[in-house]
Each structure stands twice: as C-alpha cells, then as structure tokens.
Amino acid sequence: RGGAARLARHPGSPGWGAASLALSLALWIPIEYDVEQWKLLVSAVRSHPSPLPVALEWQRMLMESREFRRLGDWRRAQEAHGSAVAQLDLLLNEEYGERGAAAHARWKRRLTGEPIESVRSASGDTAQVVGEAGARVVADAPEPASWDEVARTSFASDRCVVVSPFVRELERFVDVLRRRIVGSIVVCRSGADAAAAVAQRGAVTVLLAPNLWPPDEMRAVRSALCGGRGQPSRIVALLTVPLNQFRAAGPAQMSLSELIDGTIVGLEPVCGEPSRRRDLFASLLESAGLRAEIDPAAAAELTHYAWPGGLAEVERVASAVASRRPPRVTAQVLDETGWRARVQDADSGLLEDERKLLRALASCSMSSIGELSAQVGRPARTLLRYLDRLLQQDRIVRLGRGRATRYRLRQARGQASA
C-alpha cells in the first residue's frame, strides 16, 4: 500500500512512468486485493492528463471500467470497456508496425478473457486456466454478442418488433439500444408514458412489453402516438410473444399491432448458449459484490442447467449465493439455495414423449431417429420436434448429418465434473 500511497501523493508526476506503474499494479501485477489500495491507484492514474499514449490509454479505460463495475454502475462500465477495446485496436495502425500488431494480439487475449496464467490484481479480478484448478471468474457482459446486431436491425427501418419470452432480458436490451443509438430514446413502460414520447419529436419510441399492458393502456398509446405531428419517426416494440399471437389476442392488440408492425427479430436468450452460462453467473456474482472461484462441479451444474427462467432466474440464484459470502462456490453452496429442487422442478416440465426419448437414449450409447421411433412407438417426424426441444434444453447431443445423424444423452453431471 505504501507504493500506491506514494504514487497518489505525487499527482501528475513528470512523464508517464508513474501512470504506467499504477496501471500495472492495478491490472496485472499479482498482489493481494485491497480496496483502499485500489482507490489510491485509481487516483494516481486519474491525476495524469488524458488521453495517455495509446499503449497506456486502453489500460486506463479498462481500469475505469473496473472502477465503475465496483461501484455498481454497469452501463458506464460497459461503455468504458468498449472504449478500452477501441483504444487497443489503434495498435494495429501502420505507424506501430509489427511490434504494435504483436502487442495487440498479446493484450487482446488478456482483454477478451482467453485463458491466461492465474493472477489476482489490485482490482481483485481473477483469471485462471479452466481445468482442475476451477472455472474462470470474469465479468463479461451478460448480453450475447448477437444483441448488437439486433440493435442495428432495430433502427434499419421505421418499425421493428423484437421478441423474447423474458421481460428481464427485454429490459437489458433497452440498455443495449441506449448504447447504440445516436439521439434520444423514450421508453414506454405503460400507456402513461406515451405523452413523453409525443413530446420528444424525433426520438425513438421503445414500447416495453406492451402485450402485458391492460387493453385501455394499449389504446391510449396508439391514440397518443397517432395524434398528429408528434408521431414518432421510429418505433421499436419489445414483445414477450410473437406478433401474430399478440395481434390475435383482442381488438386493442390488433389496433396497436397495426402501428408497430415492421421488421421482426428474435432476441437470442442470454442463457441459450451453454458455454456462456458459467461466465454469466460469475459476472453476476461480481456485480453482487462477490469475487469467488467457481469449482468444477458447480460449474458443471451451472452449465448443464437450461435456466428456463432466463436472466432473471440466474440473477436470483447469483444473489442468493452472493448473500452467503462463500470463499468458493461449490455444489454444496448451490444446494443451500435450493438448487436440487430447482433442477428437479425443471425436469418435471418434460412431456411424456420427451421422457420416453430420454429413457431410450439412456439404455444405449447413441441411437438414430429410426431406432428411437421403434423404441418409443411414435413417428420419426413427431419425434424430431421433441428431439429439437431436448437439444435446446441441452439434455442431448446430436452427432453427424443426414442419414448418419445420431443422438445421445449429454454427459452426466457427475461425469462432467470428474
């Protein structure tokens, strides 16, 4: 702490050596985490006029991102992280030559979270090689990368409908829209918000889950948005059901659908990709104030569970774990939050034919669709629908293509964590 204090006592020291040293201590040099020491290092770096030289500026933005994250300001943390990536990419400019390209490749691996040697920096961040030592604890953005493309599509036309069954994920998508759009954006969470949308001429109007509003609020929004010169030039409707299902729900829904109909885009579920689930859980733990290693058995549980409740469910479990302040997240810690009951409850939602398929696959190493049809006693075309559902739930694995396609059970949790 003495070194950090000396750096802070000499703000804006001549040259950039002090800033470079403070950034190294804050981000890369393995030292014991101490929040007061971290604050001193942040103060020392901020005392230097910005921007710093390109090789230091991206690290300064990364430090700012971690400071915003520590303070719970997720949106600014993500903006600063994006700026760090953009600054680092400047090393690819021709003026920096091969040395710049080599440095870019080396630091890009650090910045994007690819496996590196285990370190704990002054910021408290831990990065480890995935394996027997445990899972990496990182703080990646919870949103899939595809959400950026959906955001761009949302503004490619005057009307866009974005569909996701999860309200919480639609709320997070609003944050992505705020980051990506140039200009003002008005979010209507009820009919009462429509007046604000009309008042801000030229603003993009976002209707958040209007299919869940009472019919009178739907009518109020449509009346306000179609009331004359104040009509918004762009409307993005975020629905939890497909547009046609919304349209068929009643006259108020039909009327509003005429206003919002346009490009239709599906929003990728936050938990849809199994490989992201563990890191997502780790990032939410950190947002809740807990930096702890996730052991392999717990990581396997988090990865294989399909999270039918989406991001909101992950947030609830992460909050329950963080409230216990464990030094290490184990399967036992998960069980203390009611994990077994949660997993069993998810299993109880299976259809009977899906249960038959799982029993058939459990009796052999792998099977073709014809073999499964004979065992279950259902047409192959019917079974394909159930197999697709089980694939989406990450319960089974599909191998090969065409007539060579085979199915097998996903590796058991106990085996995966061995």
ZIMOKA-V990245 format. One record per helix or strand. SS is the DSSP state (a for helix, b for strand). FROM is the first residue (numbers start at 1). LEN is the number of residues. If there is no record, write none. Layout:
SS;FROM;LEN
SS;FROM;LEN
//
This chain:
a;2;8
a;17;11
a;35;12
a;54;17
a;74;19
a;94;18
b;119;2
b;126;2
b;131;1
b;134;2
a;146;9
b;159;5
a;167;14
b;185;4
a;191;9
b;204;5
a;210;3
a;215;11
b;234;6
a;243;5
a;251;10
b;263;4
a;274;14
b;293;2
a;296;9
a;310;14
b;328;2
a;331;5
a;339;9
a;352;11
b;367;1
a;369;8
a;380;13
b;396;4
a;402;3
b;406;4
a;413;4
//
